[in-house]
Amino acid sequence: MAQYDYDLFVIGAGSGGVRAARVAAMTGAKVAVAEEHRVGGTCVIRGCVPKKFMVYASEFSKGFETARGYGWDIGETRFDWERFLMEKDKEIARLSGIYVRNLQNAGAELVHARAHLKDAHTVEVAGKGTFTADKILVATGGKPWMPTELPGIEHAITSNEAFHLERLPKSILVAGGGYIALEFACIFNGLGVDTTVMYRGPNVLRGFDDDIRSFITEEMEQRGIKIVLGTQHTKLEKTANGIANHDTNGHALETEQVMFAVGRIPYTEGLGLEAAGVELTAEGAVKVDDYSRSSVENIFAVGDVTNRINLTPVAIREGEAFARSEFLNTPTTFDHETVASAIFTQPQIGSVGLSEADARKKYGKVDVYLAKFRPMKETFYGGQQRALAKLVVECRTERILGCHVIAPDAPEIIQMAAIAIKMGVTKPQWDATCAVHPTLAEELVTMREKHVPMAMGQVA
Ligand SMILES: Cc1cc2nc3c(=O)[nH]c(=O)nc-3n(C[C@H](O)[C@H](O)[C@H](O)COP(=O)(O)OP(=O)(O)OC[C@H]3O[C@@H](n4cnc5c(N)ncnc54)[C@H](O)[C@@H]3O)c2cc1C
């Protein structure tokens, strides 16, 4: 039998890699993890976690306005970007340290350097040597995609840099219509930055329910964010005061900063996967089966590098399923159906299951329950922020196929709704649940009237 340095070598200490390494190491397997940047990966270092801190920071401006409406006298307010960054970096360092300790406590060895494959059982780690392993797990995540052919693109930042800007710009153009673009637009807007979103498509958040897409656009505009749709960038030009963005509509918009959030790609470049015989998809993702096994028997991949559902909890579950299958002798797959997701815009979005359009495609006839309203917290002081609750129900079985919410704390609401929907709850069962009052979420269990879409030309 072949002898290897390790039972498992993991490349990438992000959400998926760390979970897999810990579970495998705790079985007594000899495990090493290579990380080229900081332990914790995208989520902890330059994704979900620092972003959520920025969301919290940016929500205060609206909070102050609300407080005034409720009788508070608020003096002059000022946001100290440098102080915030310092506190944010301290907390990120603390969290990254916890990840390191968790790996060490589980018995995994950490190698701080970039790794690539030499062959199906050999990993070369920059400056550290060459190691062999029985199994190799690729968990290298993704990275921002940039249109490198766009003249002047070097003047734009990505989400990676947005976490470390030396100073908060007075104005920013955020290119992109996905969740990262919208979240950052709301963050900057909340921090007082004059913010414009520019997206080539006809509507933001492709793949989400159409009511969610149009409603969030209206709510963001109501908050003062300018949203320009259906146009493309032709060039970026450095100016005395910032960057001028030229677009196919013939406009030139000058802002102090330009951020591109136009997509992410699997981070497989330079990993030596092709040399090891690992098949990639056209987008460069590692092709895997339900057990996260690649086209090479002993090489596996989990998380964003496989481009299945690019979310932290999914990467964690895929990593865990892999480790259980390979090291606990318990074949385990992760079910990618009905995974809930959140968007930390302002207001926030929570969504689980099918959009109305996808449900109609798949099931034909569906019933829709839709409520758009101003929550009582807003009406009290004349605040304008609205909320949306929507259920998509299969006519034949009355099963709830999708639930979509826009509201403060919508992600918290959707986490709970996702349990029932994953279990296959029907509308009558849902309705049998008594409301919790007075809450915003009670709207979800009190929607009885089917929504009839307006005919063309009808006025709301
Ligand atoms: C701005 C932003 C916000 C996000 N917000 C959310 C959110 O709110 N909720 C959510 O669920 N998801 C969110 N995500 C997505 C989430 O961060 C990812 O889905 C998740 O981190 C994927 O985990 P992973 O283990 O696949 O990869 P990663 O966490 O990206 O980890 C991969 C690790 O591999 C390392 N690496 C890569 N190549 C090598 C190499 N050759 N050698 C050594 N190390 C290497 C990298 O440095 C990295 O640390 C967000 C992402 C971004 C960018």
The ligand as an SDF file (V2000), in Angstrom:
LIG
                    3D

 53 58  0  0  0  0  0  0  0  0999 V2000
  -18.2790   40.5780   -0.3500 C   0  0  0  0  0  0  0  0  0  0  0  0
  -18.8350   39.2140   -0.1030 C   0  0  0  0  0  0  0  0  0  0  0  0
  -19.9130   39.0570    0.7310 C   0  0  0  0  0  0  0  0  0  0  0  0
  -20.4370   37.8050    0.9750 C   0  0  0  0  0  0  0  0  0  0  0  0
  -21.5060   37.6940    1.7980 N   0  0  0  0  0  0  0  0  0  0  0  0
  -22.0350   36.4840    2.0710 C   0  0  0  0  0  0  0  0  0  0  0  0
  -23.1130   36.3370    2.9710 C   0  0  0  0  0  0  0  0  0  0  0  0
  -23.6370   37.3210    3.4950 O   0  0  0  0  0  0  0  0  0  0  0  0
  -23.5700   35.0950    3.2340 N   0  0  0  0  0  0  0  0  0  0  0  0
  -23.0100   33.9850    2.6660 C   0  0  0  0  0  0  0  0  0  0  0  0
  -23.4530   32.8780    2.9610 O   0  0  0  0  0  0  0  0  0  0  0  0
  -21.9980   34.0880    1.7840 N   0  0  0  0  0  0  0  0  0  0  0  0
  -21.4850   35.3090    1.4870 C   0  0  0  0  0  0  0  0  0  0  0  0
  -20.4200   35.4140    0.6320 N   0  0  0  0  0  0  0  0  0  0  0  0
  -19.9050   34.2060   -0.0160 C   0  0  0  0  0  0  0  0  0  0  0  0
  -18.9940   33.4220    0.9250 C   0  0  0  0  0  0  0  0  0  0  0  0
  -17.9880   34.2570    1.4220 O   0  0  0  0  0  0  0  0  0  0  0  0
  -18.3940   32.2290    0.1910 C   0  0  0  0  0  0  0  0  0  0  0  0
  -19.4340   31.4740   -0.3710 O   0  0  0  0  0  0  0  0  0  0  0  0
  -17.5810   31.3390    1.1120 C   0  0  0  0  0  0  0  0  0  0  0  0
  -16.5540   32.0470    1.7420 O   0  0  0  0  0  0  0  0  0  0  0  0
  -16.9940   30.1730    0.3090 C   0  0  0  0  0  0  0  0  0  0  0  0
  -16.1660   29.3910    1.1190 O   0  0  0  0  0  0  0  0  0  0  0  0
  -15.0160   28.5100    0.4640 P   0  0  0  0  0  0  0  0  0  0  0  0
  -14.4680   27.6730    1.5540 O   0  0  0  0  0  0  0  0  0  0  0  0
  -15.5080   27.8610   -0.7470 O   0  0  0  0  0  0  0  0  0  0  0  0
  -13.9350   29.5410   -0.0410 O   0  0  0  0  0  0  0  0  0  0  0  0
  -13.1670   30.7830    0.6890 P   0  0  0  0  0  0  0  0  0  0  0  0
  -13.8580   31.1250    1.9340 O   0  0  0  0  0  0  0  0  0  0  0  0
  -13.0260   31.7650   -0.3650 O   0  0  0  0  0  0  0  0  0  0  0  0
  -11.7920   30.1300    1.0860 O   0  0  0  0  0  0  0  0  0  0  0  0
  -10.8310   29.7880    0.1470 C   0  0  0  0  0  0  0  0  0  0  0  0
   -9.4590   29.9820    0.7850 C   0  0  0  0  0  0  0  0  0  0  0  0
   -8.4870   29.3680   -0.0400 O   0  0  0  0  0  0  0  0  0  0  0  0
   -7.3270   30.1600   -0.0470 C   0  0  0  0  0  0  0  0  0  0  0  0
   -6.5680   29.7910   -1.2530 N   0  0  0  0  0  0  0  0  0  0  0  0
   -6.9610   29.9330   -2.5430 C   0  0  0  0  0  0  0  0  0  0  0  0
   -6.0370   29.3930   -3.3630 N   0  0  0  0  0  0  0  0  0  0  0  0
   -5.0610   28.8960   -2.5730 C   0  0  0  0  0  0  0  0  0  0  0  0
   -3.8370   28.2020   -2.8380 C   0  0  0  0  0  0  0  0  0  0  0  0
   -3.4630   27.8970   -4.0780 N   0  0  0  0  0  0  0  0  0  0  0  0
   -3.0650   27.8430   -1.7910 N   0  0  0  0  0  0  0  0  0  0  0  0
   -3.4290   28.1560   -0.5070 C   0  0  0  0  0  0  0  0  0  0  0  0
   -4.5680   28.7930   -0.2170 N   0  0  0  0  0  0  0  0  0  0  0  0
   -5.3800   29.1530   -1.2240 C   0  0  0  0  0  0  0  0  0  0  0  0
   -7.8710   31.5760   -0.0590 C   0  0  0  0  0  0  0  0  0  0  0  0
   -6.9130   32.5170    0.3860 O   0  0  0  0  0  0  0  0  0  0  0  0
   -9.0520   31.4440    0.8850 C   0  0  0  0  0  0  0  0  0  0  0  0
   -8.6790   31.7350    2.2170 O   0  0  0  0  0  0  0  0  0  0  0  0
  -19.8520   36.6620    0.3620 C   0  0  0  0  0  0  0  0  0  0  0  0
  -18.7620   36.8170   -0.4870 C   0  0  0  0  0  0  0  0  0  0  0  0
  -18.2480   38.0660   -0.7200 C   0  0  0  0  0  0  0  0  0  0  0  0
  -17.0740   38.2170   -1.6320 C   0  0  0  0  0  0  0  0  0  0  0  0
  1  2  1  0
  2  3  1  0
  2 52  2  0
  3  4  2  0
  4  5  1  0
  4 50  1  0
  5  6  2  0
  6  7  1  0
  6 13  1  0
  7  8  2  0
  7  9  1  0
  9 10  1  0
 10 11  2  0
 10 12  1  0
 12 13  2  0
 13 14  1  0
 14 15  1  0
 14 50  1  0
 15 16  1  0
 16 17  1  0
 16 18  1  0
 18 19  1  0
 18 20  1  0
 20 21  1  0
 20 22  1  0
 22 23  1  0
 23 24  1  0
 24 25  2  0
 24 26  1  0
 24 27  1  0
 27 28  1  0
 28 29  2  0
 28 30  1  0
 28 31  1  0
 31 32  1  0
 32 33  1  0
 33 34  1  0
 33 48  1  0
 34 35  1  0
 35 36  1  0
 35 46  1  0
 36 37  1  0
 36 45  1  0
 37 38  2  0
 38 39  1  0
 39 40  1  0
 39 45  2  0
 40 41  1  0
 40 42  2  0
 42 43  1  0
 43 44  2  0
 44 45  1  0
 46 47  1  0
 46 48  1  0
 48 49  1  0
 50 51  2  0
 51 52  1  0
 52 53  1  0
M  END
$$$$
